[in-house]
Amino acid sequence: MSKRPHIPVLIDEVLEFFKDKTLKVFMDGTMGAAGHAKKILETHPEIEIFIGFDKDVHALEIAEKELDPWKDKLRLKNGDFASAPTYLKEEKIDCLDGVLLDLGVSSMQLDSKTRGFSFMHEAPLDMRMDTSSDLTAEKVVNEFPENKLAEIFLKYGEEFQYKKIAKAIAVARKKKRIKSTIDLVQVISPVLQRKRGRRRIHPATLVFQALRIYVNHELDSVEQGVGSAIEHLCPAGRIGVISFHSLEDRIVKNIFRSNKKAKILTKKPLTATQEEKKANPRSRSAKLRFAEKIEGDEDANN
């Protein structure tokens, strides 16, 4: 596990949108290392119930330790935030005053040298956020048909060389099973290196993104979870969503626009300042959108 201190992305902007709200019941759908949660609890002592979801049980263990001063308010749940409606019903919680979703993979997962999320470390080709799941990136890469791999790279990575990559993997795995992150990088780099030379991302970035999203059903969670979170907001309750790539942001934008009970507070997504980007490079691709719950059937965004 990485020793790097956790830096919550766009924290000042998040706090600003919740600043004038009374938050009695709050839900963080993606706890991670509790960076956002800690700041929100510090600035909103009126919080009575703080619900935290995460697929990664290890993340919840870290969050529990970080948030020990507020342990009487905490209700941590191992699972996908899309399952929140069931939990809220079971706990007889009528509505939420605030919701925050920090999507995608967490810094500690990327920094882990054993989870296989990053091409920067040699690790088993795993990529599961929920380690109890049966589907790993290794299984996808070695056992899925070539045309299915191509579909995954195009749909979830928007990788324009998806056919070449799938072909290279299909050829390589006949000789030897692709078991580690480095194995995969070595297979796909010859296909991508020259074409990607002038781009500022590693050639493997979009392939790893696509596999991670597919293995963890991330876009399904966003589509289900964001809409249900809006439905469970109290009147004037607010939801903030931080995304890290265009696929997520597009879904969030469309849900906010189409939901008649959501008043959009950010016409354009907020992004990190130059100072934050220097201090925390992972904030460079972050986009934050906020909406507020209204009542009635009128179109809030027209």
C-alpha positions as CSV (number, residue, x, y, z in Angstrom):
1,M,0.0,0.0,0.0
2,S,1.3,3.4,-0.9
3,K,2.6,5.7,1.8
4,R,1.7,8.8,-0.3
5,P,-0.7,11.1,1.6
6,H,-4.2,11.1,0.2
7,I,-5.2,14.4,-1.4
8,P,-8.9,14.8,-2.1
9,V,-9.6,16.2,-5.5
10,L,-11.4,19.6,-5.9
11,I,-12.1,19.7,-2.2
12,D,-12.4,23.5,-2.0
13,E,-15.0,23.5,-4.8
14,V,-16.9,20.6,-3.1
15,L,-17.0,22.4,0.2
16,E,-18.1,25.7,-1.4
17,F,-21.3,24.0,-2.9
18,F,-22.2,22.5,0.5
19,K,-21.2,25.6,2.5
20,D,-24.6,27.2,2.9
21,K,-26.5,23.9,3.4
22,T,-27.6,22.3,6.6
23,L,-26.5,18.7,6.2
24,K,-28.2,16.4,8.7
25,V,-27.9,13.2,6.6
26,F,-25.0,12.9,4.1
27,M,-23.9,10.1,1.8
28,D,-20.5,9.6,0.3
29,G,-21.0,6.9,-2.4
30,T,-17.3,6.4,-3.0
31,M,-15.4,6.7,0.3
32,G,-11.9,5.7,-0.8
33,A,-9.4,6.9,1.9
34,A,-12.0,9.3,3.3
35,G,-10.3,12.5,2.1
36,H,-13.5,14.3,1.1
37,A,-15.5,12.7,4.0
38,K,-13.1,14.1,6.6
39,K,-13.3,17.6,5.3
40,I,-17.1,17.5,5.0
41,L,-17.5,16.2,8.6
42,E,-15.1,18.9,9.9
43,T,-17.0,21.7,8.2
44,H,-20.5,20.4,9.0
45,P,-20.7,19.5,12.7
46,E,-24.5,19.4,12.3
47,I,-24.3,16.1,10.4
48,E,-26.1,13.4,12.4
49,I,-25.7,10.5,10.0
50,F,-22.8,10.0,7.5
51,I,-23.3,7.1,5.2
52,G,-20.3,5.8,3.3
53,F,-20.3,3.3,0.5
54,D,-17.3,1.6,-1.1
55,K,-16.8,-1.7,-3.1
56,D,-13.4,-2.0,-1.7
57,V,-13.5,-3.4,1.9
58,H,-9.9,-2.3,2.5
59,A,-10.9,1.3,1.7
60,L,-13.6,1.1,4.3
61,E,-11.1,-0.1,6.9
62,I,-8.9,2.9,6.2
63,A,-11.9,5.2,6.2
64,E,-13.1,3.9,9.5
65,K,-9.7,4.7,11.1
66,E,-9.5,8.1,9.5
67,L,-13.0,9.1,10.7
68,D,-12.7,7.7,14.2
69,P,-13.6,11.1,15.8
70,W,-17.0,10.9,14.1
71,K,-17.6,7.1,14.7
72,D,-21.0,7.7,16.3
73,K,-22.2,9.3,13.1
74,L,-20.7,6.8,10.7
75,R,-22.6,4.1,8.8
76,L,-20.2,2.4,6.5
77,K,-21.4,-0.1,3.9
78,N,-19.3,-2.4,1.7
79,G,-21.0,-2.3,-1.7
80,D,-21.8,-0.3,-4.8
81,F,-23.4,3.1,-4.2
82,A,-26.0,2.1,-6.8
83,S,-27.5,-0.1,-4.1
84,A,-28.1,2.9,-1.8
85,P,-31.9,2.9,-2.3
86,T,-32.2,-0.6,-0.7
87,Y,-30.0,0.5,2.2
88,L,-31.9,3.7,2.8
89,K,-35.2,1.8,2.9
90,E,-33.9,-0.7,5.3
91,E,-32.5,2.0,7.6
92,K,-35.8,4.0,7.3
93,I,-33.9,7.1,6.0
94,D,-36.4,9.3,4.2
95,C,-34.0,11.5,2.3
96,L,-30.4,12.8,2.0
97,D,-29.3,16.4,2.4
98,G,-26.2,15.9,0.5
99,V,-24.5,13.4,-1.8
100,L,-20.9,13.2,-3.1
101,L,-19.7,10.7,-5.7
102,D,-16.0,10.7,-6.6
103,L,-16.0,8.2,-9.5
104,G,-13.4,5.8,-10.9
105,V,-10.4,4.3,-9.3
106,S,-8.9,5.8,-6.1
107,S,-5.4,7.0,-5.6
108,M,-4.6,4.2,-3.1
109,Q,-5.8,1.6,-5.6
110,L,-3.6,3.1,-8.4
111,D,-0.7,3.2,-6.0
112,S,-1.1,-0.4,-4.8
113,K,1.5,-2.7,-6.2
114,T,-0.7,-5.8,-5.9
115,R,-4.1,-4.8,-7.3
116,G,-3.2,-4.4,-11.0
117,F,-4.9,-1.1,-11.7
118,S,-1.7,0.6,-12.9
119,F,0.7,-0.1,-15.7
120,M,3.4,1.6,-13.6
121,H,3.8,-1.4,-11.3
122,E,4.2,-5.1,-12.0
123,A,1.2,-6.8,-10.5
124,P,-1.3,-9.6,-11.2
125,L,-3.7,-8.5,-13.9
126,D,-6.6,-8.2,-11.4
127,M,-8.3,-4.7,-11.4
128,R,-11.2,-5.7,-9.1
129,M,-12.4,-3.1,-6.7
130,D,-14.5,-5.7,-5.0
131,T,-12.1,-8.6,-4.5
132,S,-14.9,-11.1,-3.9
133,S,-16.0,-10.7,-7.6
134,D,-15.0,-13.6,-9.9
135,L,-14.3,-11.5,-13.0
136,T,-10.7,-10.2,-13.2
137,A,-8.9,-8.4,-16.0
138,E,-6.7,-11.5,-16.5
139,K,-9.8,-13.6,-17.3
140,V,-11.1,-10.9,-19.7
141,V,-7.7,-10.6,-21.5
142,N,-7.0,-14.3,-21.8
143,E,-10.5,-15.9,-22.3
144,F,-12.7,-13.4,-24.0
145,P,-13.1,-13.6,-27.8
146,E,-11.0,-11.2,-29.9
147,N,-14.1,-9.3,-31.1
148,K,-15.4,-8.9,-27.6
149,L,-12.0,-7.4,-26.5
150,A,-12.1,-5.0,-29.4
151,E,-15.6,-3.9,-28.4
152,I,-14.5,-3.3,-24.8
153,F,-11.5,-1.2,-25.8
154,L,-13.7,0.9,-28.1
155,K,-16.7,1.3,-25.8
156,Y,-14.9,1.8,-22.5
157,G,-11.6,3.2,-23.6
158,E,-12.5,5.1,-26.8
159,E,-9.3,3.6,-28.1
160,F,-9.3,4.1,-31.9
161,Q,-6.8,1.3,-32.4
162,Y,-9.1,-1.2,-30.7
163,K,-8.9,-3.9,-33.4
164,K,-5.1,-3.9,-33.5
165,I,-4.8,-4.2,-29.8
166,A,-7.3,-7.0,-29.6
167,K,-5.5,-8.8,-32.4
168,A,-2.1,-8.4,-30.7
169,I,-3.6,-9.9,-27.4
170,A,-5.2,-12.8,-29.2
171,V,-1.9,-13.7,-30.9
172,A,0.2,-13.3,-27.8
173,R,-2.0,-15.3,-25.5
174,K,-1.8,-18.4,-27.7
175,K,1.9,-18.6,-26.9
176,K,1.7,-17.6,-23.2
177,R,-1.0,-16.6,-20.8
178,I,-1.0,-12.8,-20.1
179,K,-0.9,-12.7,-16.3
180,S,0.6,-9.4,-15.1
181,T,0.3,-5.7,-15.9
182,I,3.7,-5.7,-17.4
183,D,2.9,-8.7,-19.6
184,L,0.0,-6.8,-21.0
185,V,2.0,-3.6,-21.5
186,Q,4.6,-5.5,-23.4
187,V,2.0,-7.0,-25.7
188,I,0.2,-3.8,-26.6
189,S,3.1,-1.3,-26.6
190,P,4.5,-2.3,-30.0
191,V,1.1,-1.7,-31.5
192,L,0.6,1.7,-29.9
193,Q,4.0,3.3,-29.2
194,R,4.6,5.0,-32.6
195,K,1.1,6.2,-33.0
196,R,1.0,7.6,-29.5
197,G,4.4,9.3,-29.6
198,R,3.1,12.9,-29.6
199,R,0.4,12.3,-27.1
200,R,1.0,13.0,-23.4
201,I,-0.5,9.8,-22.1
202,H,1.1,6.4,-21.8
203,P,0.1,4.1,-24.7
204,A,-1.5,1.6,-22.3
205,T,-3.7,4.2,-20.5
206,L,-6.9,3.7,-22.5
207,V,-6.6,-0.1,-22.6
208,F,-6.2,-0.2,-18.8
209,Q,-9.1,2.2,-18.4
210,A,-11.4,0.1,-20.5
211,L,-10.5,-3.1,-18.7
212,R,-11.0,-1.5,-15.3
213,I,-14.4,0.0,-16.2
214,Y,-15.6,-3.3,-17.7
215,V,-14.4,-5.5,-14.8
216,N,-16.1,-3.3,-12.2
217,H,-19.3,-2.4,-14.2
218,E,-18.4,1.3,-13.5
219,L,-20.7,2.9,-16.1
220,D,-23.7,0.8,-15.0
221,S,-23.1,2.0,-11.5
222,V,-22.9,5.7,-12.6
223,E,-26.1,5.4,-14.7
224,Q,-28.1,3.7,-11.9
225,G,-26.5,5.5,-8.9
226,V,-26.6,9.1,-10.0
227,G,-30.3,9.0,-10.9
228,S,-31.3,7.2,-7.8
229,A,-29.3,9.6,-5.6
230,I,-31.2,12.6,-7.1
231,E,-34.5,10.8,-6.3
232,H,-33.4,10.3,-2.7
233,L,-32.3,13.9,-2.1
234,C,-34.4,16.0,0.3
235,P,-35.9,19.1,-1.3
236,A,-33.0,21.6,-1.9
237,G,-30.6,18.8,-1.2
238,R,-27.4,18.8,-3.3
239,I,-25.4,16.2,-5.2
240,G,-21.8,16.6,-6.5
241,V,-20.2,14.2,-8.9
242,I,-16.5,14.1,-9.8
243,S,-15.6,12.2,-12.9
244,F,-12.2,11.5,-14.5
245,H,-13.0,10.7,-18.1
246,S,-15.4,11.7,-20.8
247,L,-17.5,8.5,-20.6
248,E,-18.5,9.2,-16.9
249,D,-18.9,12.9,-17.4
250,R,-21.2,12.5,-20.4
251,I,-23.5,10.2,-18.4
252,V,-23.6,12.6,-15.4
253,K,-24.3,15.6,-17.6
254,N,-27.1,13.8,-19.4
255,I,-28.7,12.6,-16.2
256,F,-28.6,16.0,-14.7
257,R,-30.1,17.5,-17.8
258,S,-32.9,15.0,-18.2
259,N,-34.0,14.7,-14.6
260,K,-36.9,17.1,-14.1
261,K,-36.2,17.3,-10.3
262,A,-32.5,18.3,-10.8
263,K,-31.6,22.0,-11.0
264,I,-28.1,22.2,-12.5
265,L,-25.8,24.4,-10.5
266,T,-22.7,24.1,-12.7
267,K,-23.5,24.9,-16.4
268,K,-20.0,23.7,-17.2
269,P,-18.0,21.3,-15.1
270,L,-15.5,22.7,-12.6
271,T,-11.9,21.7,-13.1
272,A,-8.8,22.0,-10.9
273,T,-6.8,25.2,-10.6
274,Q,-3.2,25.3,-11.9
275,E,-2.0,25.2,-8.3
276,E,-4.0,22.0,-7.5
277,K,-2.8,20.4,-10.7
278,K,0.8,21.0,-9.7
279,A,0.2,19.7,-6.2
280,N,-1.9,16.7,-7.3
281,P,-1.4,15.6,-10.9
282,R,-4.3,13.3,-10.7
283,S,-6.6,16.3,-10.5
284,R,-5.8,17.3,-14.1
285,S,-8.6,15.2,-15.6
286,A,-11.2,15.8,-12.8
287,K,-14.5,17.4,-13.6
288,L,-17.1,18.4,-11.0
289,R,-20.8,18.8,-11.6
290,F,-23.4,19.9,-9.0
291,A,-27.2,19.8,-9.0
292,E,-29.9,20.6,-6.5
293,K,-33.2,18.7,-5.9
294,I,-36.4,20.6,-6.7
295,E,-40.0,19.4,-6.4
296,G,-42.5,19.5,-9.2
297,D,-42.7,18.3,-12.8
298,E,-41.5,21.4,-14.5
299,D,-38.2,21.2,-16.4
300,A,-35.7,22.7,-14.0
301,N,-33.0,23.2,-16.7
302,N,-35.0,25.2,-19.2
